[in-house]
Amino acid sequence: MPKRESWKSSIERSELPEDLERAVVREMRQVVEKAGNERDIAKELKAFLEKEVGGRWCGIVGTAFGTTIPKS
C-alpha cells in the first residue's frame, strides 16, 4: 500500500451537493488514517455513504484497478 501522505482524493463525477462532497472527503481522510488497507477504506466509505445519503454505494480505492460499469 502506498504511503498515506501521497494519497489524494478525486471526485470525478457527482450529483451530490457540494457540502456532502466535502463531508465525503473529510470522512475519507479520517478513514485513511485508521484503516489497515485499501479494502477497509472502501468498506468504511461505503458504510458512510449508505448511512448519510441512503441507497447502495460502491467504493473503489487503490492505485491499480480496472472496472466495467454496465449501462442501465
TAGI-V794737 format. One record per residue. N is the residue number from 1. PHI is phi in whole degrees, -180 to 180 (NA if undefined). D_FIRST is the distance of its C-alpha to the first C-alpha in Angstrom with 1 decimal. Layout:
N_PHI_D_FIRST + N_PHI_D_FIRST
//
This chain:
1_NA_0.0 + 2_-63_3.8 + 3_-59_6.6 + 4_-66_8.3 + 5_-64_11.4 + 6_-91_10.6 + 7_-72_10.1 + 8_-131_13.5 + 9_-104_15.5 + 10_-148_17.9 + 11_-107_20.8 + 12_-77_22.2 + 13_-152_25.2 + 14_-151_26.6 + 15_-111_29.8 + 16_-79_28.9 + 17_-62_30.9 + 18_-58_29.4 + 19_-64_29.5 + 20_-73_27.4 + 21_-58_24.9 + 22_-63_24.6 + 23_-64_24.3 + 24_-64_21.4 + 25_-64_19.5 + 26_-60_20.5 + 27_-62_19.3 + 28_-59_15.9 + 29_-62_15.6 + 30_-67_16.8 + 31_-65_14.6 + 32_-59_11.3 + 33_-66_13.0 + 34_-106_13.8 + 35_-75_11.5 + 36_-85_9.5 + 37_-158_7.1 + 38_-63_7.5 + 39_-63_10.8 + 40_-63_12.1 + 41_-63_11.8 + 42_-61_13.7 + 43_-63_16.1 + 44_-66_16.9 + 45_-67_17.5 + 46_-59_19.6 + 47_-62_21.7 + 48_-60_22.2 + 49_-66_23.5 + 50_-66_25.7 + 51_-74_27.2 + 52_-79_27.8 + 53_-110_28.8 + 54_93_29.7 + 55_77_29.5 + 56_-111_26.6 + 57_-126_23.3 + 58_-124_20.3 + 59_-114_16.9 + 60_-122_14.3 + 61_-133_10.8 + 62_157_8.3 + 63_-109_8.7 + 64_-144_10.8 + 65_-160_13.3 + 66_-133_17.0 + 67_-155_19.6 + 68_-129_23.3 + 69_-113_25.0 + 70_-68_28.7 + 71_-77_31.4 + 72_-101_33.4
//
